[in-house]
Amino acid sequence: MKLLIPFFSAVVLLTAQEPCVLSASHDEFRIPHKKGHPKLRVKQSFRSAQFMSKDCYRQIDYPESKTTIKAFWTNTDLYVFFRCPYSKLNVFEPPNHAEARMSLWDRDVVEMFVGDDWKNIGHYREFEIAPTNDWIDLAIDLDKKSFDHTWRSGWETMARVDEAQKIWYAAARIPLRSISDQPVTPGTKWRINFYRIDGPGGNDTRHFMCWQPTCDHKHGNHTPESFGTLVFDR
């Protein structure tokens, strides 16, 4: 959904620093292929890690919240994993895993925006997971101003909080067919961005982090021009 980045503080910074400008080239996230149908677990040890700790303007860094992202793919699914250090959780209580949690973006959450359409870039899917394993998935079509919260991908999610280490973990197994009706093979490229919202309070105090900068407070995270590239490797 549309997320309001804490642009009050960001605007102050923009007056003293160079403005955030979207680059013509974006980062690639190359992910390996695995055979079979691995069981979903919150902890994974393999290559292809990405990180995010900066705000969506690339002008504020939150090193204490540096988030690790890992992923791999199989013939049927995309697996994604998050490691999220935190100081204080901000979640809905009690959890509700039976159905999509609306307004999940108003609490601590990790998000993925994923699409295979390189021409109609406003068409993509949104996936969100909270520390409580509350979740929501949506079909987005910006051209039609459509944020369809009734769409279901058939994905599987998992989350766990390590209170002693002050880290929460999230994992997702997303059917490839829920993103694209085209076959996925080594070398296939999709469009993707990752986000994290962290901390208590309102939008002027929470930490809004982006893997690829959006440079946009009006449209929040829904800035497909900013998406990076997901590369399905061997």
Secondary structure as UniProt FT lines:
FT   HELIX           7..14
FT   TURN            15..16
FT   STRAND          28..31
FT   STRAND          50..52
FT   STRAND          54..55
FT   TURN            56..57
FT   HELIX           63..65
FT   STRAND          67..73
FT   STRAND          77..85
FT   TURN            102..103
FT   HELIX           104..106
FT   STRAND          109..115
FT   TURN            121..122
FT   STRAND          123..129
FT   TURN            131..132
FT   STRAND          135..141
FT   HELIX           142..144
FT   STRAND          146..148
FT   TURN            149..150
FT   STRAND          156..162
FT   TURN            163..166
FT   STRAND          167..175
FT   HELIX           176..178
FT   TURN            186..187
FT   STRAND          189..198
FT   TURN            203..205
FT   STRAND          207..210
FT   TURN            220..221
FT   HELIX           224..226
FT   STRAND          228..232
//
